[in-house]
Structure formats: structure tokens, C-alpha cells
Amino acid sequence: MARNTKKYAEIITNFEVKSVKKQNDGTFAVRGSERTLYSKNVILACGGASYPSTGSSGDGYEIAKSLGHKVTEIFPALAPVVLESPYLKELKGLKLKNVEISVIFLNKTIAKEFGEAEFTIFGADGPVILTLSGLIAENLQKGEIFISVNLKPALTLEQLDKRFLRELDAYGHSALKEMLKELLPLQMVKPFINYSGLQIDKKCSQINKEERERMVKSLRDFRFKVKGVKDIKEAIVTRGGVGTDEIDQKTMESKITKGLYFCGEVIDVDAPTGGFNLQAAFSTGWLAGNSIKNR
């Protein structure tokens, strides 16, 4: 049964916190623009720095620092990715299902995800892209990053090559673009041929071994250079924040400042898309509140 919160607590709205300071008597002084509140315990439930229109301006990080905590660098996470490619105009609006997207950083694969993605006029979006975006944002300033799209992740290189040979043989004197309609969404046929360095009207019977191998490779590794990640104001969550090593994970209390608790996105925890970040906020908030109640 839901409780009437007003019986147990004073609810104050439109109160902008200017500072939180620990006093000599162990209480906290929470200073606002017009008044100061005092409490034995404080829960920092300020959110991250994403979606500032909801009030999450990032001030929680500054409060945490003022109370002795280290805050790791923050980045946008679950955000669209900006790509640098001549094919974006043609691919705009194309939704890809059952693809595998890898993050290539300094010529090494550092992450990969399977699922859905969508091309936009500026780059890429969709569940797989959102999940990988935090890692991309964190590493982009360190070196060049590409995303690689495997359009046929269910097939091995050998299986794909055999299928390609069958399709080329079946289409014979037809144009390559007609054959590729069997393997790709129509919207992707022309960009794919251009990416593979072939002429769109070239006949299937004219494709040599080197050209075939190049197209098979492109089906499994269609690369786009990453230009950036959308601003943190457009991100769903924030990557980075107060380190978990400075928080008692059984109570969410600070290991540095007694009586200070953390919950939600102010903590350096971010998860894939799918409600996991909401669950983390709800669970840590419940734990922090109950820890204070049971002290």
C-alpha cells in the first residue's frame, strides 16, 4: 500500500541547491538561494548531464567533488553517432535488421553488437548504435574509429563466397545491381557497389575472382569513419561520474563522507538500451533510501 509521503517528510520544490557542506557536528548544510537546510544524511540523486531540460545539469558531480569524491570524465552514452561517408544521403532512413556492428579503434575490434541499426542524414542510430556510442565517445579523442557493418553475420566467409558464386552464375548476363537485390536492401545496392569499387551496370558474368572477393569482404566489413557522437544534451544517459570504488555497494553510502549516499546516473555506471539504466536508478535509489531508514 502506498504511503502518504507528506506524513513522513517535508517536500520542498523549486529549491536550487547551491552547495552541500559537511559540518563539524556531522550534519550536512544544504544551501539554496533563499534558505539552508540541515540533515544527518544526503542522497545525491541529481542524474547525469544528459537531457538537461529534465534538470540533470551535471551539478551532482560538482557536489560530489566538493565532498571529497573523484569524478571520472563524462561522455554521452546511448546517443546517435555521427559518420563521415559519401553514402549517407542515399542510405538515409534505411533500417537494417540482424546485422553485426563492430567498433574498430586503432585497427582493432574493441566491441561488437548484434541487432538493429538505422542510417540517418548525419550518421547512424538505432539500438546497436546507441549501445556502442558510449564506448565510441570515450575513445574517439584517443584515435581514429570506424564502425564496421557485417550485413551477413549468420554466414561464414566460405558460406558467403559460395552463395555469391551461385548468385553470379544464376544471373549470368544480368547487371550486377540486379543480382545484389537478392542479398541487400534495394536502397543499399548502389552505395555497396560504389564502396566495392565496381561499376553499377557491370554484368555478373564479367565479375572476376578479385572483384568477387572484394564484394564478399564488403558484405562482412562495410566501414564508416566515425566523426563524432551527438552532444550529451541529446544523449539518453551519461557515461562516467562518481567511481563505484568510492561507494559501499551494499548501502550506496560514500566510503569517504559518512552520511552521503548516491543513486542513479551520478554514479559511473551506464548500461545498454532496454530499460537497464532506469532499473539501475530505481534499484540504487531504493537501496540508498532503505539504508538510511535502517540505520
ABEGO torsion letter per residue (X at the ends): XBBBAAAABBBBBGBBBABBBBBAAGBBBBBBAABBBBBABBBBBAEBABGAAAGBAGAAAAAAAAAGBBBBBBBBBGBBBBBBBAAAAAABGBBBBGBBBBBBBGGBBABBBBEBBBBBAAEBBEAAAAAAAAAAAAAAAAEBBBBBBBABAABBAAAAAAAAAAAAAAAEABBAAAAAAAABBAAAAAAAAAAAGBBAABBAAABBAAAAAAAAAAAABBBBBBAEBBBAAABABBBEEBBAAABBAAAGBBAABBGBBBBEAABBBBBBBGGAAAAAAAAAAAAAAAAAAAX
